[in-house]
Amino acid sequence: FEQAEQQRLESAMQQAAQDELRNQTQALEVVDLSITKDEFGDYKVKGSLKSVATQIISTVTVKYDILDKEGNVVRSESVKVFPNYLNPGDQGTFDKVHYELEEGEYSVEMTEMEWLVE
């Protein structure tokens, strides 16, 4: 009985450690990321993320690069995700309009995501 109890305890501790590692390093999954030109000729980057954490995460910041058609980085930006708090399984969204980009073909690439575990 004691040995079985010890194994359950160790298993629970391992699972907690795995959950904590995921919450710190892989809490978000990219659902959508795009750049589009609006009716005024400005470019809008927008996207959505899903929390795959086991705890609430907050203050999510996304960093991304805008690339020209040759793949050169023309702009690096960061944006906050809304809402500020994401429960496990929740989705958050972000968008930012870029008025200064010249006419052209652009793509967007996410470079980093930061968050706090509550």
Biopython code that builds the backbone (N, CA, C, O; Angstrom):
import numpy as np
from Bio.PDB.StructureBuilder import StructureBuilder

atoms = [
    (1, "PHE", "N", (0.822, -1.199, 0.000)),
    (1, "PHE", "CA", (0.000, 0.000, 0.000)),
    (1, "PHE", "C", (0.866, 1.262, 0.000)),
    (1, "PHE", "O", (0.622, 2.185, -0.777)),
    (2, "GLU", "N", (1.879, 1.300, 0.876)),
    (2, "GLU", "CA", (2.739, 2.479, 0.954)),
    (2, "GLU", "C", (3.496, 2.698, -0.345)),
    (2, "GLU", "O", (3.683, 3.834, -0.782)),
    (3, "GLN", "N", (3.932, 1.600, -0.960)),
    (3, "GLN", "CA", (4.664, 1.716, -2.221)),
    (3, "GLN", "C", (3.752, 2.290, -3.321)),
    (3, "GLN", "O", (4.179, 3.144, -4.098)),
    (4, "ALA", "N", (2.523, 1.829, -3.381)),
    (4, "ALA", "CA", (1.570, 2.339, -4.371)),
    (4, "ALA", "C", (1.286, 3.821, -4.128)),
    (4, "ALA", "O", (1.197, 4.609, -5.069)),
    (5, "GLU", "N", (1.146, 4.184, -2.862)),
    (5, "GLU", "CA", (0.914, 5.585, -2.504)),
    (5, "GLU", "C", (2.110, 6.442, -2.916)),
    (5, "GLU", "O", (1.935, 7.540, -3.445)),
    (6, "GLN", "N", (3.316, 5.947, -2.678)),
    (6, "GLN", "CA", (4.535, 6.660, -3.053)),
    (6, "GLN", "C", (4.600, 6.848, -4.571)),
    (6, "GLN", "O", (4.981, 7.916, -5.048)),
    (7, "GLN", "N", (4.228, 5.809, -5.329)),
    (7, "GLN", "CA", (4.243, 5.907, -6.793)),
    (7, "GLN", "C", (3.228, 6.945, -7.282)),
    (7, "GLN", "O", (3.521, 7.714, -8.198)),
    (8, "ARG", "N", (2.041, 6.970, -6.676)),
    (8, "ARG", "CA", (1.036, 7.970, -7.051)),
    (8, "ARG", "C", (1.544, 9.376, -6.757)),
    (8, "ARG", "O", (1.353, 10.293, -7.556)),
    (9, "LEU", "N", (2.185, 9.537, -5.618)),
    (9, "LEU", "CA", (2.727, 10.834, -5.236)),
    (9, "LEU", "C", (3.811, 11.276, -6.211)),
    (9, "LEU", "O", (3.821, 12.426, -6.650)),
    (10, "GLU", "N", (4.720, 10.371, -6.550)),
    (10, "GLU", "CA", (5.786, 10.695, -7.506)),
    (10, "GLU", "C", (5.213, 11.034, -8.873)),
    (10, "GLU", "O", (5.678, 11.963, -9.532)),
    (11, "SER", "N", (4.205, 10.284, -9.298)),
    (11, "SER", "CA", (3.562, 10.539, -10.587)),
    (11, "SER", "C", (2.904, 11.922, -10.599)),
    (11, "SER", "O", (3.011, 12.659, -11.579)),
    (12, "ALA", "N", (2.234, 12.262, -9.515)),
    (12, "ALA", "CA", (1.590, 13.575, -9.413)),
    (12, "ALA", "C", (2.627, 14.690, -9.426)),
    (12, "ALA", "O", (2.406, 15.735, -10.038)),
    (13, "MET", "N", (3.752, 14.476, -8.759)),
    (13, "MET", "CA", (4.814, 15.481, -8.732)),
    (13, "MET", "C", (5.427, 15.655, -10.123)),
    (13, "MET", "O", (5.727, 16.777, -10.532)),
    (14, "GLN", "N", (5.613, 14.554, -10.850)),
    (14, "GLN", "CA", (6.146, 14.637, -12.210)),
    (14, "GLN", "C", (5.181, 15.395, -13.118)),
    (14, "GLN", "O", (5.601, 16.230, -13.920)),
    (15, "GLN", "N", (3.888, 15.101, -12.990)),
    (15, "GLN", "CA", (2.888, 15.789, -13.810)),
    (15, "GLN", "C", (2.869, 17.279, -13.491)),
    (15, "GLN", "O", (2.765, 18.104, -14.398)),
    (16, "ALA", "N", (2.970, 17.629, -12.218)),
    (16, "ALA", "CA", (2.993, 19.036, -11.818)),
    (16, "ALA", "C", (4.216, 19.737, -12.397)),
    (16, "ALA", "O", (4.120, 20.880, -12.846)),
    (17, "ALA", "N", (5.357, 19.066, -12.392)),
    (17, "ALA", "CA", (6.581, 19.643, -12.955)),
    (17, "ALA", "C", (6.437, 19.838, -14.465)),
    (17, "ALA", "O", (6.868, 20.858, -15.005)),
    (18, "GLN", "N", (5.831, 18.863, -15.147)),
    (18, "GLN", "CA", (5.612, 18.991, -16.596)),
    (18, "GLN", "C", (4.649, 20.141, -16.898)),
    (18, "GLN", "O", (4.872, 20.910, -17.832)),
    (19, "ASP", "N", (3.580, 20.256, -16.106)),
    (19, "ASP", "CA", (2.626, 21.348, -16.294)),
    (19, "ASP", "C", (3.301, 22.695, -16.085)),
    (19, "ASP", "O", (3.083, 23.627, -16.859)),
    (20, "GLU", "N", (4.116, 22.801, -15.047)),
    (20, "GLU", "CA", (4.803, 24.054, -14.751)),
    (20, "GLU", "C", (5.740, 24.436, -15.892)),
    (20, "GLU", "O", (5.805, 25.602, -16.282)),
    (21, "LEU", "N", (6.466, 23.453, -16.429)),
    (21, "LEU", "CA", (7.372, 23.715, -17.547)),
    (21, "LEU", "C", (6.574, 24.198, -18.757)),
    (21, "LEU", "O", (6.973, 25.160, -19.414)),
    (22, "ARG", "N", (5.454, 23.542, -19.058)),
    (22, "ARG", "CA", (4.626, 23.979, -20.185)),
    (22, "ARG", "C", (4.105, 25.391, -19.951)),
    (22, "ARG", "O", (4.118, 26.213, -20.867)),
    (23, "ASN", "N", (3.647, 25.681, -18.740)),
    (23, "ASN", "CA", (3.120, 27.009, -18.434)),
    (23, "ASN", "C", (4.177, 28.088, -18.622)),
    (23, "ASN", "O", (3.857, 29.210, -19.015)),
    (24, "GLN", "N", (5.433, 27.758, -18.344)),
    (24, "GLN", "CA", (6.512, 28.735, -18.468)),
    (24, "GLN", "C", (7.052, 28.852, -19.892)),
    (24, "GLN", "O", (7.511, 29.924, -20.287)),
    (25, "THR", "N", (7.005, 27.759, -20.674)),
    (25, "THR", "CA", (7.701, 27.764, -21.964)),
    (25, "THR", "C", (6.817, 27.531, -23.188)),
    (25, "THR", "O", (7.198, 27.922, -24.291)),
    (26, "GLN", "N", (5.655, 26.910, -23.029)),
    (26, "GLN", "CA", (4.822, 26.569, -24.194)),
    (26, "GLN", "C", (3.343, 26.787, -23.897)),
    (26, "GLN", "O", (2.514, 25.945, -24.241)),
    (27, "ALA", "N", (3.007, 27.893, -23.270)),
    (27, "ALA", "CA", (1.635, 28.118, -22.820)),
    (27, "ALA", "C", (0.694, 28.580, -23.927)),
    (27, "ALA", "O", (-0.523, 28.585, -23.742)),
    (28, "LEU", "N", (1.244, 28.966, -25.072)),
    (28, "LEU", "CA", (0.410, 29.529, -26.133)),
    (28, "LEU", "C", (0.593, 28.807, -27.457)),
    (28, "LEU", "O", (1.678, 28.330, -27.789)),
    (29, "GLU", "N", (-0.492, 28.743, -28.192)),
    (29, "GLU", "CA", (-0.503, 28.130, -29.516)),
    (29, "GLU", "C", (-1.031, 29.190, -30.491)),
    (29, "GLU", "O", (-2.042, 29.835, -30.213)),
    (30, "VAL", "N", (-0.357, 29.370, -31.624)),
    (30, "VAL", "CA", (-0.796, 30.347, -32.619)),
    (30, "VAL", "C", (-1.968, 29.756, -33.404)),
    (30, "VAL", "O", (-1.846, 28.688, -34.003)),
    (31, "VAL", "N", (-3.093, 30.455, -33.396)),
    (31, "VAL", "CA", (-4.279, 30.025, -34.132)),
    (31, "VAL", "C", (-4.308, 30.698, -35.500)),
    (31, "VAL", "O", (-4.638, 30.064, -36.503)),
    (32, "ASP", "N", (-3.961, 31.990, -35.539)),
    (32, "ASP", "CA", (-4.028, 32.753, -36.781)),
    (32, "ASP", "C", (-3.025, 33.896, -36.729)),
    (32, "ASP", "O", (-2.796, 34.481, -35.671)),
    (33, "LEU", "N", (-2.426, 34.213, -37.881)),
    (33, "LEU", "CA", (-1.505, 35.343, -38.000)),
    (33, "LEU", "C", (-1.527, 35.794, -39.451)),
    (33, "LEU", "O", (-1.270, 34.999, -40.355)),
    (34, "SER", "N", (-1.837, 37.085, -39.681)),
    (34, "SER", "CA", (-1.919, 37.566, -41.060)),
    (34, "SER", "C", (-1.613, 39.055, -41.140)),
    (34, "SER", "O", (-1.650, 39.775, -40.142)),
    (35, "ILE", "N", (-1.309, 39.495, -42.364)),
    (35, "ILE", "CA", (-1.168, 40.919, -42.656)),
    (35, "ILE", "C", (-2.017, 41.197, -43.887)),
    (35, "ILE", "O", (-1.907, 40.506, -44.900)),
    (36, "THR", "N", (-2.868, 42.217, -43.790)),
    (36, "THR", "CA", (-3.753, 42.570, -44.894)),
    (36, "THR", "C", (-3.722, 44.076, -45.110)),
    (36, "THR", "O", (-3.409, 44.846, -44.203)),
    (37, "LYS", "N", (-4.053, 44.472, -46.324)),
    (37, "LYS", "CA", (-4.118, 45.893, -46.671)),
    (37, "LYS", "C", (-5.568, 46.342, -46.547)),
    (37, "LYS", "O", (-6.472, 45.685, -47.064)),
    (38, "ASP", "N", (-5.791, 47.468, -45.858)),
    (38, "ASP", "CA", (-7.165, 47.952, -45.694)),
    (38, "ASP", "C", (-7.548, 48.920, -46.820)),
    (38, "ASP", "O", (-6.761, 49.175, -47.732)),
    (39, "GLU", "N", (-8.765, 49.447, -46.739)),
    (39, "GLU", "CA", (-9.280, 50.319, -47.802)),
    (39, "GLU", "C", (-8.556, 51.658, -47.899)),
    (39, "GLU", "O", (-8.705, 52.372, -48.890)),
    (40, "PHE", "N", (-7.773, 52.003, -46.875)),
    (40, "PHE", "CA", (-7.026, 53.259, -46.884)),
    (40, "PHE", "C", (-5.581, 53.074, -47.341)),
    (40, "PHE", "O", (-4.818, 54.038, -47.401)),
    (41, "GLY", "N", (-5.205, 51.831, -47.663)),
    (41, "GLY", "CA", (-3.840, 51.558, -48.105)),
    (41, "GLY", "C", (-2.879, 51.257, -46.967)),
    (41, "GLY", "O", (-1.673, 51.133, -47.183)),
    (42, "ASP", "N", (-3.412, 51.139, -45.751)),
    (42, "ASP", "CA", (-2.571, 50.804, -44.600)),
    (42, "ASP", "C", (-2.579, 49.289, -44.406)),
    (42, "ASP", "O", (-3.483, 48.595, -44.872)),
    (43, "TYR", "N", (-1.564, 48.794, -43.715)),
    (43, "TYR", "CA", (-1.432, 47.350, -43.507)),
    (43, "TYR", "C", (-1.746, 47.002, -42.056)),
    (43, "TYR", "O", (-1.261, 47.651, -41.129)),
    (44, "LYS", "N", (-2.557, 45.977, -41.877)),
    (44, "LYS", "CA", (-2.974, 45.570, -40.534)),
    (44, "LYS", "C", (-2.484, 44.156, -40.256)),
    (44, "LYS", "O", (-2.771, 43.220, -41.003)),
    (45, "VAL", "N", (-1.735, 44.023, -39.161)),
    (45, "VAL", "CA", (-1.314, 42.706, -38.681)),
    (45, "VAL", "C", (-2.319, 42.290, -37.623)),
    (45, "VAL", "O", (-2.613, 43.051, -36.701)),
    (46, "LYS", "N", (-2.845, 41.080, -37.759)),
    (46, "LYS", "CA", (-3.769, 40.594, -36.737)),
    (46, "LYS", "C", (-3.558, 39.104, -36.539)),
    (46, "LYS", "O", (-3.065, 38.394, -37.415)),
    (47, "GLY", "N", (-3.950, 38.661, -35.360)),
    (47, "GLY", "CA", (-3.788, 37.253, -35.068)),
    (47, "GLY", "C", (-4.548, 36.849, -33.831)),
    (47, "GLY", "O", (-5.128, 37.677, -33.128)),
    (48, "SER", "N", (-4.532, 35.553, -33.583)),
    (48, "SER", "CA", (-5.141, 35.033, -32.366)),
    (48, "SER", "C", (-4.290, 33.887, -31.827)),
    (48, "SER", "O", (-3.628, 33.163, -32.570)),
    (49, "LEU", "N", (-4.338, 33.759, -30.511)),
    (49, "LEU", "CA", (-3.571, 32.751, -29.783)),
    (49, "LEU", "C", (-4.515, 31.980, -28.880)),
    (49, "LEU", "O", (-5.546, 32.500, -28.452)),
    (50, "LYS", "N", (-4.158, 30.741, -28.596)),
    (50, "LYS", "CA", (-4.940, 29.930, -27.661)),
    (50, "LYS", "C", (-4.045, 29.530, -26.500)),
    (50, "LYS", "O", (-2.902, 29.116, -26.695)),
    (51, "SER", "N", (-4.575, 29.657, -25.294)),
    (51, "SER", "CA", (-3.837, 29.229, -24.108)),
    (51, "SER", "C", (-3.927, 27.713, -23.973)),
    (51, "SER", "O", (-5.019, 27.153, -23.880)),
    (52, "VAL", "N", (-2.774, 27.057, -23.964)),
    (52, "VAL", "CA", (-2.720, 25.616, -23.702)),
    (52, "VAL", "C", (-2.078, 25.370, -22.334)),
    (52, "VAL", "O", (-1.651, 24.259, -22.021)),
    (53, "ALA", "N", (-2.022, 26.429, -21.532)),
    (53, "ALA", "CA", (-1.473, 26.338, -20.177)),
    (53, "ALA", "C", (-2.477, 25.648, -19.257)),
    (53, "ALA", "O", (-3.646, 25.488, -19.608)),
    (54, "THR", "N", (-2.014, 25.248, -18.094)),
    (54, "THR", "CA", (-2.902, 24.650, -17.099)),
    (54, "THR", "C", (-3.277, 25.653, -16.013)),
    (54, "THR", "O", (-4.027, 25.329, -15.093)),
    (55, "GLN", "N", (-2.752, 26.871, -16.124)),
    (55, "GLN", "CA", (-3.065, 27.944, -15.187)),
    (55, "GLN", "C", (-3.421, 29.190, -15.987)),
    (55, "GLN", "O", (-3.232, 29.230, -17.202)),
    (56, "ILE", "N", (-3.934, 30.199, -15.305)),
    (56, "ILE", "CA", (-4.225, 31.477, -15.948)),
    (56, "ILE", "C", (-2.899, 32.134, -16.327)),
    (56, "ILE", "O", (-1.949, 32.135, -15.544)),
    (57, "ILE", "N", (-2.844, 32.695, -17.546)),
    (57, "ILE", "CA", (-1.680, 33.484, -17.948)),
    (57, "ILE", "C", (-2.156, 34.897, -18.248)),
    (57, "ILE", "O", (-3.326, 35.116, -18.561)),
    (58, "SER", "N", (-1.240, 35.852, -18.150)),
    (58, "SER", "CA", (-1.630, 37.249, -18.344)),
    (58, "SER", "C", (-0.513, 38.029, -19.016)),
    (58, "SER", "O", (0.597, 37.536, -19.217)),
    (59, "THR", "N", (-0.851, 39.268, -19.356)),
    (59, "THR", "CA", (0.098, 40.228, -19.903)),
    (59, "THR", "C", (0.880, 39.624, -21.071)),
    (59, "THR", "O", (2.110, 39.663, -21.102)),
    (60, "VAL", "N", (0.142, 39.067, -22.025)),
    (60, "VAL", "CA", (0.769, 38.414, -23.175)),
    (60, "VAL", "C", (1.207, 39.474, -24.180)),
    (60, "VAL", "O", (0.424, 40.345, -24.558)),
    (61, "THR", "N", (2.457, 39.392, -24.606)),
    (61, "THR", "CA", (3.007, 40.267, -25.635)),
    (61, "THR", "C", (3.518, 39.412, -26.780)),
    (61, "THR", "O", (4.209, 38.415, -26.569)),
    (62, "VAL", "N", (3.170, 39.813, -27.994)),
    (62, "VAL", "CA", (3.623, 39.128, -29.201)),
    (62, "VAL", "C", (4.626, 40.033, -29.904)),
    (62, "VAL", "O", (4.387, 41.230, -30.062)),
    (63, "LYS", "N", (5.747, 39.458, -30.324)),
    (63, "LYS", "CA", (6.720, 40.182, -31.141)),
    (63, "LYS", "C", (6.723, 39.548, -32.523)),
    (63, "LYS", "O", (6.676, 38.326, -32.659)),
    (64, "TYR", "N", (6.779, 40.397, -33.549)),
    (64, "TYR", "CA", (6.734, 39.881, -34.916)),
    (64, "TYR", "C", (7.568, 40.745, -35.852)),
    (64, "TYR", "O", (7.892, 41.894, -35.551)),
    (65, "ASP", "N", (7.902, 40.159, -36.990)),
    (65, "ASP", "CA", (8.603, 40.859, -38.062)),
    (65, "ASP", "C", (7.683, 40.947, -39.263)),
    (65, "ASP", "O", (6.945, 40.010, -39.566)),
    (66, "ILE", "N", (7.735, 42.084, -39.946)),
    (66, "ILE", "CA", (7.071, 42.229, -41.237)),
    (66, "ILE", "C", (8.162, 42.097, -42.289)),
    (66, "ILE", "O", (9.189, 42.773, -42.232)),
    (67, "LEU", "N", (7.918, 41.209, -43.251)),
    (67, "LEU", "CA", (8.917, 40.928, -44.280)),
    (67, "LEU", "C", (8.407, 41.369, -45.649)),
    (67, "LEU", "O", (7.214, 41.286, -45.941)),
    (68, "ASP", "N", (9.346, 41.843, -46.491)),
    (68, "ASP", "CA", (8.969, 42.163, -47.865)),
    (68, "ASP", "C", (8.949, 40.880, -48.688)),
    (68, "ASP", "O", (9.200, 39.796, -48.160)),
    (69, "LYS", "N", (8.649, 41.002, -49.985)),
    (69, "LYS", "CA", (8.497, 39.788, -50.795)),
    (69, "LYS", "C", (9.803, 39.028, -50.983)),
    (69, "LYS", "O", (9.784, 37.852, -51.345)),
    (70, "GLU", "N", (10.952, 39.690, -50.740)),
    (70, "GLU", "CA", (12.242, 39.000, -50.801)),
    (70, "GLU", "C", (12.591, 38.311, -49.483)),
    (70, "GLU", "O", (13.586, 37.591, -49.401)),
    (71, "GLY", "N", (11.777, 38.530, -48.459)),
    (71, "GLY", "CA", (12.027, 37.915, -47.165)),
    (71, "GLY", "C", (12.874, 38.757, -46.229)),
    (71, "GLY", "O", (13.305, 38.279, -45.180)),
    (72, "ASN", "N", (13.119, 40.018, -46.604)),
    (72, "ASN", "CA", (13.884, 40.925, -45.750)),
    (72, "ASN", "C", (12.970, 41.544, -44.694)),
    (72, "ASN", "O", (11.833, 41.913, -44.987)),
    (73, "VAL", "N", (13.468, 41.655, -43.479)),
    (73, "VAL", "CA", (12.693, 42.276, -42.403)),
    (73, "VAL", "C", (12.653, 43.783, -42.645)),
    (73, "VAL", "O", (13.695, 44.435, -42.711)),
    (74, "VAL", "N", (11.453, 44.330, -42.775)),
    (74, "VAL", "CA", (11.301, 45.771, -42.972)),
    (74, "VAL", "C", (10.829, 46.469, -41.698)),
    (74, "VAL", "O", (10.935, 47.689, -41.574)),
    (75, "ARG", "N", (10.315, 45.699, -40.769)),
    (75, "ARG", "CA", (9.834, 46.278, -39.511)),
    (75, "ARG", "C", (9.707, 45.183, -38.464)),
    (75, "ARG", "O", (9.252, 44.079, -38.763)),
    (76, "SER", "N", (10.107, 45.488, -37.239)),
    (76, "SER", "CA", (9.924, 44.593, -36.091)),
    (76, "SER", "C", (9.041, 45.317, -35.084)),
    (76, "SER", "O", (9.284, 46.479, -34.758)),
    (77, "GLU", "N", (8.032, 44.637, -34.600)),
    (77, "GLU", "CA", (7.053, 45.269, -33.715)),
    (77, "GLU", "C", (6.668, 44.347, -32.573)),
    (77, "GLU", "O", (6.989, 43.158, -32.573)),
    (78, "SER", "N", (5.972, 44.921, -31.598)),
    (78, "SER", "CA", (5.367, 44.122, -30.533)),
    (78, "SER", "C", (3.973, 44.675, -30.273)),
    (78, "SER", "O", (3.694, 45.846, -30.529)),
    (79, "VAL", "N", (3.105, 43.809, -29.759)),
    (79, "VAL", "CA", (1.722, 44.194, -29.505)),
    (79, "VAL", "C", (1.196, 43.369, -28.335)),
    (79, "VAL", "O", (1.595, 42.221, -28.143)),
    (80, "LYS", "N", (0.300, 43.967, -27.559)),
    (80, "LYS", "CA", (-0.333, 43.273, -26.434)),
    (80, "LYS", "C", (-1.540, 42.473, -26.918)),
    (80, "LYS", "O", (-2.224, 42.861, -27.865)),
    (81, "VAL", "N", (-1.782, 41.357, -26.251)),
    (81, "VAL", "CA", (-2.915, 40.493, -26.576)),
    (81, "VAL", "C", (-4.087, 40.849, -25.665)),
    (81, "VAL", "O", (-3.901, 41.137, -24.483)),
    (82, "PHE", "N", (-5.289, 40.828, -26.225)),
    (82, "PHE", "CA", (-6.511, 41.104, -25.479)),
    (82, "PHE", "C", (-7.352, 39.839, -25.422)),
    (82, "PHE", "O", (-7.440, 39.161, -26.446)),
    (83, "PRO", "N", (-7.966, 39.470, -24.331)),
    (83, "PRO", "CA", (-7.941, 40.140, -23.032)),
    (83, "PRO", "C", (-6.615, 39.923, -22.305)),
    (83, "PRO", "O", (-5.790, 39.103, -22.709)),
    (84, "ASN", "N", (-6.435, 40.670, -21.237)),
    (84, "ASN", "CA", (-5.186, 40.623, -20.486)),
    (84, "ASN", "C", (-4.985, 39.286, -19.782)),
    (84, "ASN", "O", (-3.849, 38.842, -19.618)),
    (85, "TYR", "N", (-6.071, 38.639, -19.363)),
    (85, "TYR", "CA", (-5.990, 37.345, -18.672)),
    (85, "TYR", "C", (-6.593, 36.264, -19.558)),
    (85, "TYR", "O", (-7.684, 36.432, -20.103)),
    (86, "LEU", "N", (-5.874, 35.152, -19.696)),
    (86, "LEU", "CA", (-6.370, 34.014, -20.472)),
    (86, "LEU", "C", (-6.439, 32.788, -19.572)),
    (86, "LEU", "O", (-5.427, 32.347, -19.027)),
    (87, "ASN", "N", (-7.637, 32.243, -19.422)),
    (87, "ASN", "CA", (-7.806, 30.979, -18.715)),
    (87, "ASN", "C", (-7.370, 29.843, -19.634)),
    (87, "ASN", "O", (-7.283, 30.037, -20.846)),
    (88, "PRO", "N", (-7.095, 28.672, -19.086)),
    (88, "PRO", "CA", (-6.762, 27.528, -19.940)),
    (88, "PRO", "C", (-7.848, 27.309, -21.001)),
    (88, "PRO", "O", (-9.034, 27.238, -20.678)),
    (89, "GLY", "N", (-7.434, 27.203, -22.258)),
    (89, "GLY", "CA", (-8.366, 26.994, -23.358)),
    (89, "GLY", "C", (-8.905, 28.266, -23.987)),
    (89, "GLY", "O", (-9.487, 28.207, -25.071)),
    (90, "ASP", "N", (-8.732, 29.414, -23.345)),
    (90, "ASP", "CA", (-9.223, 30.686, -23.889)),
    (90, "ASP", "C", (-8.378, 31.141, -25.070)),
    (90, "ASP", "O", (-7.217, 30.759, -25.211)),
    (91, "GLN", "N", (-8.994, 31.973, -25.920)),
    (91, "GLN", "CA", (-8.266, 32.587, -27.020)),
    (91, "GLN", "C", (-8.144, 34.078, -26.783)),
    (91, "GLN", "O", (-9.043, 34.710, -26.227)),
    (92, "GLY", "N", (-7.022, 34.630, -27.210)),
    (92, "GLY", "CA", (-6.795, 36.061, -27.163)),
    (92, "GLY", "C", (-6.476, 36.549, -28.560)),
    (92, "GLY", "O", (-6.029, 35.778, -29.409)),
    (93, "THR", "N", (-6.709, 37.842, -28.801)),
    (93, "THR", "CA", (-6.465, 38.404, -30.124)),
    (93, "THR", "C", (-5.587, 39.643, -30.022)),
    (93, "THR", "O", (-5.454, 40.253, -28.961)),
    (94, "PHE", "N", (-4.996, 39.992, -31.153)),
    (94, "PHE", "CA", (-4.192, 41.202, -31.231)),
    (94, "PHE", "C", (-4.284, 41.757, -32.641)),
    (94, "PHE", "O", (-4.533, 41.021, -33.596)),
    (95, "ASP", "N", (-4.082, 43.064, -32.760)),
    (95, "ASP", "CA", (-3.965, 43.677, -34.081)),
    (95, "ASP", "C", (-3.238, 45.003, -33.949)),
    (95, "ASP", "O", (-3.250, 45.646, -32.899)),
    (96, "LYS", "N", (-2.612, 45.385, -35.035)),
    (96, "LYS", "CA", (-1.879, 46.646, -35.075)),
    (96, "LYS", "C", (-1.856, 47.128, -36.517)),
    (96, "LYS", "O", (-1.557, 46.362, -37.433)),
    (97, "VAL", "N", (-2.175, 48.410, -36.714)),
    (97, "VAL", "CA", (-2.170, 49.000, -38.049)),
    (97, "VAL", "C", (-0.833, 49.692, -38.273)),
    (97, "VAL", "O", (-0.326, 50.400, -37.403)),
    (98, "HIS", "N", (-0.277, 49.471, -39.453)),
    (98, "HIS", "CA", (0.995, 50.093, -39.838)),
    (98, "HIS", "C", (0.717, 51.071, -40.974)),
    (98, "HIS", "O", (0.413, 50.675, -42.099)),
    (99, "TYR", "N", (0.830, 52.361, -40.651)),
    (99, "TYR", "CA", (0.530, 53.421, -41.613)),
    (99, "TYR", "C", (1.731, 53.752, -42.495)),
    (99, "TYR", "O", (1.575, 54.320, -43.576)),
    (100, "GLU", "N", (2.925, 53.396, -42.032)),
    (100, "GLU", "CA", (4.157, 53.862, -42.663)),
    (100, "GLU", "C", (4.710, 52.935, -43.740)),
    (100, "GLU", "O", (5.712, 53.268, -44.374)),
    (101, "LEU", "N", (4.089, 51.795, -43.959)),
    (101, "LEU", "CA", (4.612, 50.855, -44.954)),
    (101, "LEU", "C", (4.285, 51.330, -46.365)),
    (101, "LEU", "O", (3.174, 51.776, -46.649)),
    (102, "GLU", "N", (5.281, 51.222, -47.240)),
    (102, "GLU", "CA", (5.064, 51.576, -48.638)),
    (102, "GLU", "C", (4.222, 50.495, -49.306)),
    (102, "GLU", "O", (4.095, 49.382, -48.796)),
    (103, "GLU", "N", (3.659, 50.840, -50.441)),
    (103, "GLU", "CA", (2.886, 49.877, -51.231)),
    (103, "GLU", "C", (3.767, 48.679, -51.554)),
    (103, "GLU", "O", (4.902, 48.850, -52.000)),
    (104, "GLY", "N", (3.268, 47.483, -51.337)),
    (104, "GLY", "CA", (4.058, 46.295, -51.644)),
    (104, "GLY", "C", (3.419, 45.027, -51.116)),
    (104, "GLY", "O", (2.326, 45.044, -50.550)),
    (105, "GLU", "N", (4.128, 43.929, -51.314)),
    (105, "GLU", "CA", (3.696, 42.623, -50.820)),
    (105, "GLU", "C", (4.435, 42.336, -49.523)),
    (105, "GLU", "O", (5.662, 42.410, -49.475)),
    (106, "TYR", "N", (3.701, 42.011, -48.484)),
    (106, "TYR", "CA", (4.317, 41.754, -47.187)),
    (106, "TYR", "C", (3.807, 40.447, -46.588)),
    (106, "TYR", "O", (2.707, 39.980, -46.885)),
    (107, "SER", "N", (4.640, 39.886, -45.747)),
    (107, "SER", "CA", (4.232, 38.738, -44.942)),
    (107, "SER", "C", (4.621, 39.049, -43.504)),
    (107, "SER", "O", (5.388, 39.977, -43.249)),
    (108, "VAL", "N", (4.099, 38.282, -42.580)),
    (108, "VAL", "CA", (4.391, 38.512, -41.167)),
    (108, "VAL", "C", (4.832, 37.200, -40.538)),
    (108, "VAL", "O", (4.324, 36.126, -40.861)),
    (109, "GLU", "N", (5.792, 37.320, -39.629)),
    (109, "GLU", "CA", (6.365, 36.153, -38.961)),
    (109, "GLU", "C", (6.482, 36.454, -37.469)),
    (109, "GLU", "O", (7.092, 37.450, -37.081)),
    (110, "MET", "N", (5.903, 35.600, -36.639)),
    (110, "MET", "CA", (6.010, 35.782, -35.198)),
    (110, "MET", "C", (7.404, 35.372, -34.745)),
    (110, "MET", "O", (7.906, 34.317, -35.134)),
    (111, "THR", "N", (8.026, 36.209, -33.923)),
    (111, "THR", "CA", (9.384, 35.917, -33.468)),
    (111, "THR", "C", (9.450, 35.527, -32.000)),
    (111, "THR", "O", (10.363, 34.814, -31.586)),
    (112, "GLU", "N", (8.485, 35.993, -31.210)),
    (112, "GLU", "CA", (8.548, 35.731, -29.770)),
    (112, "GLU", "C", (7.195, 35.998, -29.121)),
    (112, "GLU", "O", (6.423, 36.838, -29.584)),
    (113, "MET", "N", (6.921, 35.268, -28.039)),
    (113, "MET", "CA", (5.738, 35.516, -27.218)),
    (113, "MET", "C", (6.192, 35.533, -25.762)),
    (113, "MET", "O", (6.994, 34.700, -25.341)),
    (114, "GLU", "N", (5.673, 36.484, -25.005)),
    (114, "GLU", "CA", (5.998, 36.581, -23.579)),
    (114, "GLU", "C", (4.692, 36.634, -22.795)),
    (114, "GLU", "O", (3.692, 37.165, -23.278)),
    (115, "TRP", "N", (4.705, 36.079, -21.575)),
    (115, "TRP", "CA", (3.520, 36.081, -20.717)),
    (115, "TRP", "C", (3.936, 35.858, -19.276)),
    (115, "TRP", "O", (5.068, 35.476, -18.979)),
    (116, "LEU", "N", (2.990, 36.107, -18.396)),
    (116, "LEU", "CA", (3.167, 35.831, -16.973)),
    (116, "LEU", "C", (2.225, 34.706, -16.576)),
    (116, "LEU", "O", (1.094, 34.641, -17.058)),
    (117, "VAL", "N", (2.682, 33.828, -15.709)),
    (117, "VAL", "CA", (1.834, 32.765, -15.169)),
    (117, "VAL", "C", (1.290, 33.259, -13.838)),
    (117, "VAL", "O", (2.049, 33.647, -12.950)),
    (118, "GLU", "N", (-0.027, 33.239, -13.708)),
    (118, "GLU", "CA", (-0.666, 33.740, -12.474)),
    (118, "GLU", "C", (-0.625, 32.692, -11.377)),
    (118, "GLU", "O", (-1.113, 32.935, -10.273)),
]
sb = StructureBuilder()
sb.init_structure("model")
sb.init_model(0)
sb.init_chain("A")
sb.init_seg("    ")
for serial, (resi, resn, name, xyz) in enumerate(atoms, 1):
    if name == "N":
        sb.init_residue(resn, " ", resi, " ")
    sb.init_atom(name, np.array(xyz, "f"), 0.0, 1.0, " ", f" {name:<3s}", serial, name[0])
structure = sb.get_structure()
